[in-house]
Amino acid sequence: MEHTFSKSNSGEKSNNENLVPLSFVKELIKVQETAMKSFFMTFVNETNKRFDNLNDENKKLNKRFDDLNHEVKGIITSLQRI
C-alpha cells in the first residue's frame, strides 16, 4: 500500500498532494469494517457465553433450592409426628 505524491516544480504543495486516492480510502474502510465485525462478533460470542454460564448456574441453584425445599418438608413432617 505505497502511495507517492509528486511536488510541484516551485516546491510548493499542489492541491493534489493533499488528496488521498479513492482506492486507499476504500482499503481503509475495508480494514475498519473487518475490525468492527471482529469486535462485534467477539462481543456477541462472549456475551452469549456469559448468559449460558448464568443460565447453567441458575439451573443448579434451582435444583439445589428444590432439594432443600424437599428436605425441609421432610423435616417438618418428621417434627409434626413427634
C-alpha positions as CSV (number, residue, x, y, z in Angstrom):
1,M,0.0,0.0,0.0
2,E,2.6,2.5,-1.1
3,H,1.3,5.9,-2.3
4,T,3.5,8.6,-3.6
5,F,2.7,12.2,-4.2
6,S,4.6,14.5,-6.5
7,K,5.7,18.0,-5.6
8,S,5.4,20.9,-8.0
9,N,8.5,22.4,-9.6
10,S,8.3,25.5,-7.4
11,G,8.5,23.5,-4.3
12,E,5.0,24.5,-3.1
13,K,2.4,21.8,-2.4
14,S,-0.1,21.3,-5.1
15,N,-3.7,20.7,-4.4
16,N,-3.4,17.1,-5.5
17,E,-0.8,16.4,-2.8
18,N,-3.5,16.9,-0.1
19,L,-5.8,14.3,-1.7
20,V,-5.8,10.7,-0.8
21,P,-6.6,8.2,-3.6
22,L,-10.0,6.7,-3.5
23,S,-8.6,3.2,-3.7
24,F,-6.6,3.9,-0.5
25,V,-9.7,5.2,1.3
26,K,-11.6,2.1,0.2
27,E,-8.9,-0.1,1.6
28,L,-9.0,1.7,4.9
29,I,-12.8,1.3,5.1
30,K,-12.5,-2.4,4.4
31,V,-9.9,-2.8,7.2
32,Q,-12.2,-0.8,9.5
33,E,-15.2,-2.9,8.6
34,T,-13.3,-6.1,9.2
35,A,-12.1,-4.8,12.6
36,M,-15.6,-3.8,13.6
37,K,-17.1,-7.1,12.5
38,S,-14.4,-8.9,14.5
39,F,-15.0,-6.7,17.6
40,F,-18.8,-7.2,17.5
41,M,-18.6,-10.9,16.8
42,T,-16.2,-11.3,19.8
43,F,-18.5,-9.2,22.0
44,V,-21.6,-11.2,21.0
45,N,-19.9,-14.5,21.5
46,E,-18.5,-13.6,24.9
47,T,-21.9,-12.2,25.9
48,N,-23.6,-15.4,24.8
49,K,-21.1,-17.4,26.9
50,R,-21.8,-15.3,29.9
51,F,-25.6,-15.8,29.5
52,D,-25.1,-19.5,29.0
53,N,-23.0,-19.6,32.2
54,L,-25.6,-17.7,34.1
55,N,-28.3,-20.0,32.8
56,D,-26.4,-23.1,33.9
57,E,-25.8,-21.5,37.4
58,N,-29.5,-20.6,37.6
59,K,-30.4,-24.2,36.8
60,K,-28.0,-25.5,39.5
61,L,-29.4,-23.1,42.1
62,N,-33.0,-24.0,41.2
63,K,-32.1,-27.7,41.6
64,R,-30.4,-27.0,45.0
65,F,-33.4,-25.0,46.1
66,D,-35.8,-27.8,45.1
67,D,-33.6,-30.3,47.0
68,L,-33.5,-28.1,50.1
69,N,-37.3,-27.4,49.9
70,H,-37.9,-31.2,49.7
71,E,-35.5,-31.7,52.7
72,V,-37.2,-29.0,54.8
73,K,-40.7,-30.5,54.0
74,G,-39.3,-33.9,55.2
75,I,-38.0,-32.3,58.4
76,I,-41.3,-30.5,59.0
77,T,-43.2,-33.8,58.5
78,S,-40.9,-35.6,60.9
79,L,-41.3,-32.8,63.5
80,Q,-45.1,-33.0,63.2
81,R,-45.0,-36.7,64.0
82,I,-43.3,-36.0,67.3
